[in-house]
Amino acid sequence: MSMHEVLTDAELAEMDQRVAAASPGPWVPVLETRTAAGGASFIQVSPEAIQVSPEASELDDELYLDRFVGTQRVAGPSAQLDADIDFVASARQDMPRLIAEVRWLRSMLADRQ
């Protein structure tokens, strides 16, 4: 999609459906390059699971992503992988707001016409 193509109502509805189908937010990025805690970066999908009981690993709800360059897995802390994880985690909160903003702006434009 180029920057000049109009976002259709159908495309907006499809985005809204993807948001509704995803696990509820907020999603929280836990990034190795920021925390240096060891292990791997991940997205905490249900932060309330940790708040209920940090010791109860069965409550963890996490997404892990791997980065491959060709056939080689990128090992160790990766600033690029962490940036990508941060983007994906933030999209869970950002997309509903962006969809609402587009719809609000469209309604404002329609009211002016």
N, C-alpha and C positions, 0 to 999 in steps of 0.2 A: 504494500500500500504506500503510495507516494504521499507526500505532505499535502498535495492538492486534491486528493480524492475525498469526497464528502462521506462521512460516516453515516451509514443508513440506519433507520430505525430498527431494521432487522438485525444488523450487526450489533447494535447497542443491546438489543434484547438477548442475543446469543451470549454476549459478554456477561450480562446480568444473570443468565442461566448458569454459566460457569461459576460465577461467584456464589450463587445459591447452592450449587452442588458441592462445593469445596467444604472442607472441615471449617467450622466456625473459627473466627479469630478471637483475639489477636494472635498472630504468629510472631514469634520472637526469634531473631537470628542469634545464635550463640557461636561466635566466630573465634577460631583459634588464633588468628593474627591479632585480635584485640585482647583476648583474655589470657592467652598463653598458658592455658590450664592443662594442656596435654590432651591427647586424643584427637578427635576429628570435629570439624565445624558441622553444625546441623541447624535445623529449624525446629524450635519447640512449638508444636502445633497446639497443645493444650497446656498453657502455662499454669492453669489452676491445678493440674495434676501434681506439679512440683510443690505448689503452695500447700496442698493438702498433706503431703508426706514426702519429704525429700528422700527418705530411705526406701520408699516403696517403688522399686524399679518397674513393677508391673503396671504402675500408673503412668509411666513415661509414654509420651506420644510425640515422636520425633520423626523428622524427615532427614535423611542423609543423601547427599549428592556426591558423586564422584566425577572428576574431570579427567578426560583422556585426550592426549595429543597423539593422533594416529592410533597406535595400539598400546601406547604406554600410559599407564595410570599416573597422574601427578600425585606424588607422595609428599607428605609433610605439609606444614602450613603453606597455603597458597593465597596470596593477596587477591588474585583474580577469581579464584573459586569463592573466597569469602565475599567479594563484591557481588558475585552472581547469587550467592545464597541470600545476602542482604536484600538484593533486588526482589527475589522470589518471595521472601518473607514479607517484605514491605508491600508487595502487590496485593496481598490479602486484605490489607487495610486501605490501600490507596485506590483500588479499583471501584469499590462501592462509592467512595467519595467522588471519584472522577465521573462515574456514570450519573450520579445525582446532579453534579455540576452541569454536565452536558444537557441533561433534561431540563434543569432550571433555566439555563441560558436559552435553550430553544423556546421554552414557554415565555420568557421575557421578550424574545424577538417576535414571537407570534402575537403577543399582546400589543406590541408597537405597530404592527402592520394593519 
